[in-house]
Amino acid sequence: MKASQLLLTVDLRAAGESMHAFATELYPTCRSITGDGLRTTLKRIGRQIPLEIQEVATGTTVFDWSVPREWNIRDAWIKNSRGEKVVDFQKSNLHVVQYSVPVQRRISLDELKTHLYSLPDRPDWIPYRTSYYQETWGFCLTHRQLEKLEPGEYEVKIDSTLAEGSLSYGEHFLRGRTADEVLLSCHVCHPSLANDNLSGVALSVKLAEILGGCSLKYSYRFLFIPGTIGSITWLARNSERARQIQHGLVVTCVGDSGGLHYKRSRRGDAEIDRAVIKALRDRRQPLEVRDFSPYGYDERQYCSPGFNLPVGSLTRSPHGTFAQYHTSADNLDFIRPEALSDSLAAYLAVISVLEGNSRYQNLNPWCEPQLGRRGLYRALGGFADAGQMELAFLWVLNLSDATHSLLDIAERADLPFELIEQAAETLVAHGLLEERLV
């Protein structure tokens, strides 16, 4: 099956339910940028799709960074003077600041408060906090929990380790007819956060499953990496291979009910930027387009000036724009199967444009060929909109000079890409057009 036919064959409703179920399964695991929780997640993904898992040793230099020590946690709690657990890691893995060093001691409430984080404006939510590159410790709790803490002595324990180890990441590769690659990258380093993490993981896995059954022009590289340090590490180890990336998307925040947003690549007018906009506007789907910014997810690493890869990010609500972002409210109720399926349809539409975009040479370029005697003008039925198809024939014939792509033509003609692609295929079948490999 051709990738351009994907939207006609995928059961989007079933796919949405499947993605939500996969996120539900991964949700309880305490993930971080290193450690066993990350490995457990990668191994589970590996049962769904073939995954090559890499381990990069602590201290490995990756450009201006180095791979940090490995962090693992088994338990953590705060007990009051009566021995009651007032904060318990077993009830929510967001309760501990990520990368907290091990601690077990008795302290006063005043000292304890210097290690506590809450959200006064969202008193029932637990914030998500990290301390990857500064050795400290802390707990996150609801503001209501904080307000109930009584004066006195508290016992705190964080049963964690911060030691020499490695950073883990996973790759899934689908080989196409060309060595040119499409990159799809998602981060797998957050604990129980459903939209900002697991929605992107679930969609990437489902997309890999679907594309695995297709005849592909491009090769596809799926990366499941810890945020920031993961993309930096991959790029440092694959500087030459990165040159094969012709198009790329960072996949995250694709499960909420907000509208679709696209963040352009650093180039701003790369084919991936144009393909996303064209594909979604053809679907009459509302899309807010934002210019590139060096703040955000891993697109800022792929788009760093030394690489300047054509990588954008297609999300629903962008990070930091929804109240639930980096809190316990980013839970399994916040992401919906129908939103996941809609995001999947958007990604499939973009891939259809990328896969179908080619350049052609008009084999009869001296004036307009007679389409009527070939059954391609007025007399030919079978097209949903014969008038539009005739116009598509004329645009494709006129601009197929081996320099204009089908995406160029669709944009200039202001016609759906699918219609332009269908016109090109029909003209090839009638000997009027020939595909040119670039």
KOLMARPA-208494 format. One record per residue: x, z, y negated of N, C-alpha, C in turn. Coordinates in pm, whole numbers, plus 50000, padded with zeros to 5 digits. Layout:
<markols>
XZYXZYXZY;...
</markols>
This chain:
<markols>
500845000050119500005000050000500885000049876;500494992149774501224991849649500885004249567;501895009149494501665020949410500625018249303;500505005549259499535002249155498095003349205;497895004849335496555006149392496185020649423;497055030049385496885043849426495555049949385;495155047649261493945054149212492685049649285;492785038349354491635033349428491495039949564;492555046549611492565051449748492635066649760;493075073649656493265088149665491935095349643;491635104649732490465113349716490875124549621;490595122749493491085132049392490475145949406;489225146649445488595159849461489285167749571;489515161249684490195168149794491625171749756;492275162849680493645165649636493675177749544;492695179149455492635190649366492485203649443;491605203649542491425215649626492705218849702;493375208549752494615210449828495715216249740;495845211149618496875216149527496605230649489;495345234049464495015247849429495315257249545;495015252749666495295260949784496805263049801;497585252749773499035254049785499575263849681;499075263049559499475272549455499085286749494;497915288249553497435301349597498385307349699;498865299049790499785303949893501115308549833;501595301549733502895304849673502795316149569;501605318949521501415327949407502035341849425;501905348449542502395362349552503925363749549;504655353049574506105354049588506785356949454;507705366449454508465369649334509675360349326;509525349849244510605340149225511425343749102;512675339249100513495340148980514445328248980;515435328148891516325316548883517315316149000;517425327149073518195327549198517465336949293;517945337749415517465348149505516545343349616;516155353049697515395350049818513985345149789;513375349849680512045344849646512055330049617;513105325449549513265311149521513475303549651;514315308949739514565302149868513295301549952;512535312249954511275312350029510345301349979;510285299749848509435289449789509915275549828;511215273249820511765260149856511535257150005;511665267250088511445265050231509985261550258;509065267750184507655264450203507365250250156;507955246250045507805232350000508365222950106;509465227050168510115218950270509285217050395;508285225450416507375223350529506305213050493;506165210350364505165200750317505775186750303;506965186050248507685173350230509155175650266;509865165450314511295167150343512025171550217;512785182350226513465187950109514905191350145;515815186050067517225189450083517545200849988;517875212350044518125224349964519615225949941;519985227649816521385229149777521635243649734;522835248649765523255261849720524535260349639;524535265549518525685264449428526195278449399;527445281049428527995294549426528025300749287;527825313749283527975321449159529335318549096;529325316848966530575314348894530945299848879;530225290948949530515276648936530295272148792;531285265248736531165260448599530275248148595;529255248348511528355236948494528255234348343;529095224948298529245222248155529625235248084;528885239247981529245251047904528715263947966;528075262848080527455274248147528205277148278;527835288248341528295290848477527105296348555;527095293748685526005298548770526035313748773;524895320148741524875334848733524915341448869;525085354548866524995362048990523565361449046;523475363249174522175362349241521425375649230;520145374549199519295386549182518235386949290;518105398549351517035401049447516425414649421;515155415849447514445428449425513545431449544;513515444149583512695448449696511525457049651;511765465649551510695474449508511035479949370;510035485349303510245491649173508995499549136;509205510749066508055518649023508455528548914;507435533548846507575544748753506635555648802;507155567948820506335579248863506265589648751;505095595448734504955606248636505425619448695;505265630048621505775643148664505045648348788;503855642648817503115646648937503455638049057;504405628849040504805620249150503885608449172;502985605849077502055594649088502685581949031;502525570849101503045558149051502125553048941;502645552348821501845547248709502125532548684;503235527548734503555513248734504165510148870;503645499548935504045496749074504295481749092;505535478249121505925464349144505115457949257;504695465949354503945460549468502555455749426;502065460449313500755456049265500855443449180;501995441449113502225429149036503725427349020;504225415549060505665413249046506055410248901;505075409748811505395408548669505785421948607;505585432848680505845446048624507325448548594;508215441048656509645443348635510245431948554;511025435348454511765425248378512715418148474;512615404948480513445397248572514925399448544;515665400948651517105403348647517455417448603;516485426748615516795440848588517845445948686;518825453148633519855459148719519235470848794;519815474848906519265486248980519355499148898;518325507248911518305520048841517465530048919;517865542548919517045553448971517445566148896;516535570848813516855582348729515585588648675;515745600548618514655607548551514925607048401;513905603348324514075602048180512815606748108;512955609347981511815613547900510965601347866;509735604247821508835593247783509425585447667;510035592247570510605585247456511675575347499;512545579447589513595570247637512985559147721;511995562847804511345552847888510725541747804;510125545447691509445535447609510395524747555;511675527847545512635517747499512855506947604;512335509047725512475499347834511115493647877;510085495847796508745491447832508265480347739;507495470747796506985459347720505505457647750;504715456247643503265454347660502785444847551;501485441847555500875432747458499725439947389;499975446047274498895453647206497665445147177;497855432147150496695423647117495985418747243;496575420447359495945416947486496115428847580;495375439647557495675452547622495515452947773;494865442847832494675442947977495605433248050;496495426947977497395417148037498815422648046;499515418748151500925422448168501775410948117;502745413448028503615402547985504675399148089;505225387148080506335382748165507595382648079;508605390148120509845391048044511045389048138;512115383748081513335381248160514555386248084;515625388648158516915392448098518025386648185;518025373148194518915366448287520395368748255;520745368648128522155368248091522605380648013;521825391448023522205404247962521825415248059;522785423148102522525433248204521795445148142;520545446448179519705457448133518595459248235;517625467348205516475468948294515245471848210;514085469448271512855472048199511635469748285;510505474648234509215473048301508225466748204;507315458748256506195453148180504905459348233;503995462448143502745468748184501665465348083;500415468048120499355465648024499465475947912;498925472447795498985481947684498125494247713;497075492247791496235503847828497035513447916;497845507948007498705516748087499695524347998;500265517247902501235523447813500605534847734;499395532647685498725542847604498345555247685;498225553647816497835565047901499035573447944;500245569147914501415576747955501475589947879;501605600747951501615614147892503045618447862;503245626947762504585632447737505105639647861;506405639047881506995645647996508095637248057;508495641248176509585634548245509035624348346;509725613148354509335602548447510505598848535;510175594948657511195589748748511035574548755;512115567348733512075552748741513015548148851;512565538048921513405532149026513215517149027;514315509849025514315495349048515295492849161;514755489249274515575486549393515935471749394;516975468449320517385454449307518885453349331;519335441049346520765438249356521095426649264;522255427349204522785416649121524215414649166;524435404049246525715402949316526125388349330;527355386349378527815372849406526885366349507;526545353949483525635346849574525605332249539;524405326949517524295312749481522975309949412;522925298249352521705292849292521175282149386;519875282349411519255272949504518385262949429;518375250449476517405240749426517125230649536;516025223449523515615213849625515425199949570;515725189849652515535175749616514745168649724;513815160449680513095151449770513275137349716;513745128249801514075114749754513305104449835;512655095249762511955084049824512665071249781;513165063749876513905051549844512955039849825;513095033049713512305021249686513115008549705;512574997449655513264984649672514484983449581;514524991449474515674991149384516315004949381;517565005449334518275018149321517875025549194;517175018749103516725025248980515725036149015;515805047448945515035059248984514015063548879;512945069448930511995077048849512205091748885;512465100048785512695114348805511415122048778;511055130948870509955140248850510505154248875;510545162348772511245175148776510285186548745;510335197148825509515208948795510355221448820;509985232348751510735244848769510005253848868;510795260948947510245269449054510785283649042;510985288448920511695300948898510815312248848;509515309948830508655320548776507975328048891;507715340948871506965348448974505495344248972;504585353548971503155350248983502585344948852;502925332648820502385325448705501865312048758;500595309448740499945298248808500095285048735;499845284848604499895272248530501325268648495;502025278248433503415276048395504305278648515;504285269448608505135270048725504435263448843;503475270648901502945266149030502095253649021;501415251348908500615239148896501525226948904;502675227548838503635216448843504245214548980;504505225749048505045224949184504035218349277;502785223049271501745217749360501505202949333;501455198949205501225184849175502405176249220;503625180949201504805173349242504815171149392;504485181649467504435180349614503375170349655;502185171249595501105161949630501495147549595;502125145749480502555132449438503585126849535;504505135349580505515130849676504855126749808;503845134249850503125130749973502445117149959;501795114949846501065102349825502035090549817;503075091949737504015080849719504795077849847;504915087849933505615085650060504935075250147;503665072350123502945062350200502815049050130;503605047050024503475034849942504715026049954;504505013249926505615003949905506025005149759;507245009649734507665013249600508735003849547;508595000249420509644992649353510805001949319;510485013049255511505022649215511765032849327;512925038949322513195050649402512735062849321;512275073149392511725084949325512505097349366;512955104949266513685117249290512865129049236;512465137849327511735149949289512705161749291;512775168949181513635180749171512785193249160;513085203249243512445216349239513555226249206;513615230149079514805236949028514425249148944;515325259048934515095269548836515265264048695;514445268848602514445263548467515775265148396;516115255648315517325254948232518595254348316;518975265448379520225265548454520165255948572;518955253548625518815244348737519065229848697;518465225548587518685211748543520125209848496;520695219948429522085219048387522995217748509;522725225548611523525225048733523395211648802;522155206548813521965193548878522685182548801;522565182548671523225172248590524745173248599;525265185348603526715187048615527235181748748;526425183048853526855178648985526505164049012;525685158148926525195144448951525275135748826;526345137248751526475129748625526385114648647;527035109748752527005095348778525635090948830;525085098748919523775095248976522695095248869;522835103748768521835104548663521675091348589;522705082948593522625069948525521595060748589;521195063948712520195055648781518775058648731;518605069648659517265073748615516805064748501;515765057048527515205047948428513975053648359;513295062848425512085069048372512015083148428;511455092448351511335105948404510265114048334;509715123748408508725132948355509015147048405;508875156748318508925170848356507485175348378;507235181148495505875184048541505625199148534;504765203448444504385217548435503095218748355;502465230248364501235233148287500215221848304;499905218548428498985207548457497705212248525;497445225348523496275230448595495205236948510;495425238248378494435244848293493395234748245;492405239748174491285231048133491515223948000;492685225647941492975218947814493155203947831;493155196747718493355182347722494805178847750;495035166247784496375161647816497225160047690;498495163747704499485162347597500715155447653;501315147047571502565140647612503635143147507;504765148147553505935149947467506895138447494;507175130647392508035119047407509455122947447;510165113347504511585115047529512335114947396;513595118547400514415118347279514475104347218;514445094147303514485080347253513215076847175;512105082447215510855080647142510055068347178;510745057347215510045044947249510515039547383;510965048447470511365044247604510155039147681;510415031747787509315026247864508395037147916;508945048747954508095059548003507175064547892;507665065047768506815069247656505645059647639;505935046747644504905036547626503965036147745;504515037947866503685037247987502665048547990;503085060647953502145071947952501005069147855;501345065047735500325062647632499385051447674;499935040447725499105029147765498205032847883;498775039447983498005042748104496815051648072;497025061647988495955071147961494935065647861;495395057547769494425051347677493605040847748;494175034147846493385024847928492285032148003;492545044648040491545052748111490545059048015;490685056147885489845062147782489965077447786;491145082147821491365096447833492015101847706;491415112147645492035117847524493465122547554;494355119147465495765122747483496365125847347;496975137747335497705141047213499185138447239;499795130447154501205126747170502035134447070;503095140647119503995148247034505405142247040;506085142746929507455137846925508375147446997;509535142347034510525150447103510985162047016;511235173347081511845184947017512865190647116;514005195747069514995201447159514615215347209;513375219247189512865231947240511785228847342;511815235847456510795233347556511285235847696;510985226447785511375227747925512635219547953;512805215248076514065208748115514245194848058;513215189247994513425176347927514515177347821;514715189247765515745190647661517145189647719;517305192347849518605190447914518795175647951;517765169548010517865155448047518035146647923;517465151147811517545143447687518685147847596;519575156447646520715160547564521545148047531;522235147847417522845135347371523855129247467;524515137447548525475131847644524805123647752;523555126747784522805119347886521765110147822;520975115647730519925107947661519055100247759;518635107047865517805100547966516375098847913;515675088547958514295086247915513335095347990;513305108047953512495117948021511575124747920;510275123747944509275130747863508615141547945;507535147047895506805157447967505305155547946;504585154148056503135152248053502485164948105;501775171948017501155184748050499685184448011;499025195448039497735197947976498055206247850;497655218647844498025226647726499535228947726;500235225347618501685227447615502035242347620;503255245047665503695259047675503585265947539;503175278547544503095286447422501855284247339;501015274547377499815271647297498565277847356;498645283547477497485290247535497805305147548;496785313247523496985327747515497545333547645;497205327447757497615332647887499095330147919;499755322147838501145318147863502045330447881;502795330647989503745341248023503095355048024;501905355648081501225368348103500535368048239;500055379748280499335380648408498015373048406;497545369148287496305361348279496515346848320;497775342648331498065329348387498005330748539;496785332548588496575335348730495835323848797;495435326048920494815315348998493435311548946;492795320548869491515317048808491705308148685;492895308448626493155300648505493355285948538;493865282948657494015268948697492825264948783;492385252448767491185247848835491495235448917;490875234149036491105222149117490785209149044;489715209348962489335197048893490355193348785;490985203248724492035200348626493275194948695;493625200748809494765195748885494535181348930;493325178348976493045164649022493075154848905;492605159148789492635150548671494085147848628;494925158148636496335156248603497015146948703;496665148448830497215139648932496815125148904;495555123048867495105109448835495895103748718;496205112148620496985107548504498385103348548;499025111448632500365108048680500345095248763;499335093748846499225081648928499015069348839;498245070848732498025059648640499335055548573;500135065348534501425062348471502355055348571;502395060448692503255054348794502795040148825;501485037848822500965024348845501495014648741;501565019148615502115010548510503595008048532;504345018648561505785017048585506045007448700;505305009348808505525001048927505104986548903;504054984548824503544971048804504204963448691;505024970448611505604963948494506784955148533;506634942048514507684932448547507734921948437;508754913548445508864902048355508644889248435;508014879448373507704866848440508154855048355;508334843948423508664831348356507514821648376;507024816148266505994805848270506634793048323;506124787848434506694775848496506114763048435;505164764248347504564752648281504414756048132;505564757648061505534763147926505234753147816;505104740147847504874730047744503384728347723;502894735247625501464735847595500724743747704;499484746147678498674754247768498324746247894;498564751748013498184744548135496664743948148;496194734048220494754732348236494264742148342;493634752748295493194763248386491904759448459;491074750948396489794747548455489924740848590;490844731248602490954724248731491574733048839;492114744248798492644753748897491624764848927;490434763448869489394773448892489624786448818;490484786148714490824798448643490154799648506;489314790148471488704790548339487224787648350;486424797448315484964796348314484364794248453;484894784748527484264781448655484494792148761;485544800148743485894809848846485144822848825;484394827148924483724839948919484544850548990;483954862149007484624872749084485324883048999;485504880448870486134890248783485034898148712;485254911148694484254919648631483934915048490;484964910348420484774905348284485554892348272;484854881248302485534868348305486144864748171;485454868448059485974865347928487294872347901;487374885047936488624892447919489714886948010;489364883248131490364877948223490924864748171;490074856148118490574843548060491554846347946;491214856147863492094859847755493414865347809;493334873147916494544878447979495424867148032;494804857048096495574845348143496364839048027;495694837347915496324830647802497464838947743;497254851747733498314860447680499514860647775;499264861847904500364862348001501144849248000;500444838147998501124825147995501954823547867;501404828047757502084825847629503324834547615;503304846747665504424855947644505354857347764;505044850347871505924851247989507104841747974;508084846447899509294838547875510524845747929;510294854848024511344862748089511934873447998;511414874547876511884885247787510794895747762;509534891847776508434901347756507974906847891;507834919947899507284925948020505764926048014;505134929148126503674930048127503194941248035;503984951948023503624962647931503684957647787;504704949847755504774943647622503504935547594;503124927547693501964918647675500674926647661;500504936847746499284944947741499144952047607;500264957047555500234963747425499884953847314;500534942347315500314932547208498914926547215;498434924147335497094918347352495994928747337;496364941547342495404952447339494384950947451;494934948147569494124946847690494624956947794;493764961147888494204970647990495384965148071;496344973748099497504969448175497094963648310;496134970148375495694965548506495184951248500;494484947748393493974934148377495114924148359;496104927748279497264919148258498034917248389;498194928048465498894927148593498114918048690;496804919548693495974911248781496074896548740;496094893948609496214880148561497544874248604;498634882048593499944877148633499984873948782;499424882648864499424880249008498624867649041;497504865548973496694853548997497444840948956;498134841448843498894829848796500064826748888;500684837048943501764834849042501184827749164;500034832349210499404826249327499054811549305;498854807649178498524793749146499744785749100;500914791349119502144783849091502474782048944;501854789948858502084788548715503084798748660;503424808448741504264819548695505224823348806;506374828448766507364833248863507964846248811;508004856448898508574869148859510094867948844;510604874148741512054873948717512584888148730;513564889848813514184903048830515154905248714;515084917248657515934920248541517024929948586;
</markols>
